[in-house]
Amino acid sequence: MLIASVSGCISCPFTNTVTYPTPTPTATATATPPPPPPPSQATVTATATATPTPTPTPTPTPMPTLTPTPTATPTPTPTRTPTAKPIQLSTPGLVSPANNQTFENPPNTVAFNWRPVSNAASYKLEVEVQNASVWVNKINAQVKGTNYNTTIGYAPSQWRWRVTALGTGAYTNSAPSQWRYFSFRYAILR
C-alpha cells in the first residue's frame, strides 16, 4: 500500500491524505508447448500477458467555502444641531411718575419715563384708568425711546401704568414691570 500526503501547502487544493493500493504482481502464465503436431496441423501458441491494475485517480477534497461573517455597521446617531435659546430681555425700571404720585388740577401733561434695556427694539407702554372697580385701558403705545408724554384731562381719578421691553431676533419680550399708580385731584384754593 502506498500512502501520499500533502500538507503545509497554502495554495494546494488538497488537504487530506490519499491512499493508493499497492499493485499486486501478476504472474505471467507460460504454456508448455504441446507435442509437435503432425505436419498437417497448424501450431498455436498461447502466451498470457499481465493486465495492469488500474491506478486510482486521487479525488481532491474540496476546501470549504469561507463565508465572511457580516460585521454590524453602527447606525449613526443623529446629533442635534444646537439652536440658540431665546434670551428674555430684562424688565424696564420705571422712573416717573413715581408710585402713588398725585397731580393737581387736571388737565395735566404727564411724562412717563423708564430706564433703557439692552437689546430692546422698542417698548410697550400701558396706561389704565379706574372706573368704579374696573380698570379701563386708555393708552397702549409702542414707543422707540424711553419716554412718552401725554395730556390727561380727566376729573379726579386713579391711574396706573407699566412698561414691557420688546425684543426681536434672539431676544424675547421682557416680563411687564409692576404697576405704578398715580392720581389727579383738584387743589383747594384758600
C-alpha positions, 0 to 999 in steps of 0.5 A: 500500500502506498500512502501520499500526503500533502500538507503545509501547502497554502495554495494546494487544493488538497488537504487530506491524505490519499491512499493508493493500493499497492499493485499486486504482481501478476504472474505471467502464465507460460504454456508448455508447448504441446507435442509437435503436431503432425505436419498437417496441423497448424501450431498455436501458441498461447502466451498470457500477458499481465493486465495492469491494475488500474491506478486510482485517480486521487479525488481532491477534497474540496476546501470549504467555502469561507463565508465572511461573517457580516460585521454590524455597521453602527447606525449613526446617531443623529446629533442635534444641531444646537439652536440658540435659546431665546434670551428674555430681555430684562424688565424696564425700571420705571422712573416717573411718575413715581408710585402713588404720585398725585397731580393737581388740577387736571388737565395735566401733561404727564411724562412717563419715563423708564430706564433703557434695556439692552437689546430692546427694539422698542417698548410697550407702554400701558396706561389704565384708568379706574372706573368704579372697580374696573380698570379701563385701558386708555393708552397702549403705545409702542414707543422707540425711546424711553419716554412718552408724554401725554395730556390727561384731562380727566376729573379726579381719578386713579391711574396706573401704568407699566412698561414691557421691553420688546425684543426681536431676533434672539431676544424675547419680550421682557416680563411687564414691570409692576404697576405704578399708580398715580392720581389727579385731584383738584387743589383747594384754593384758600 
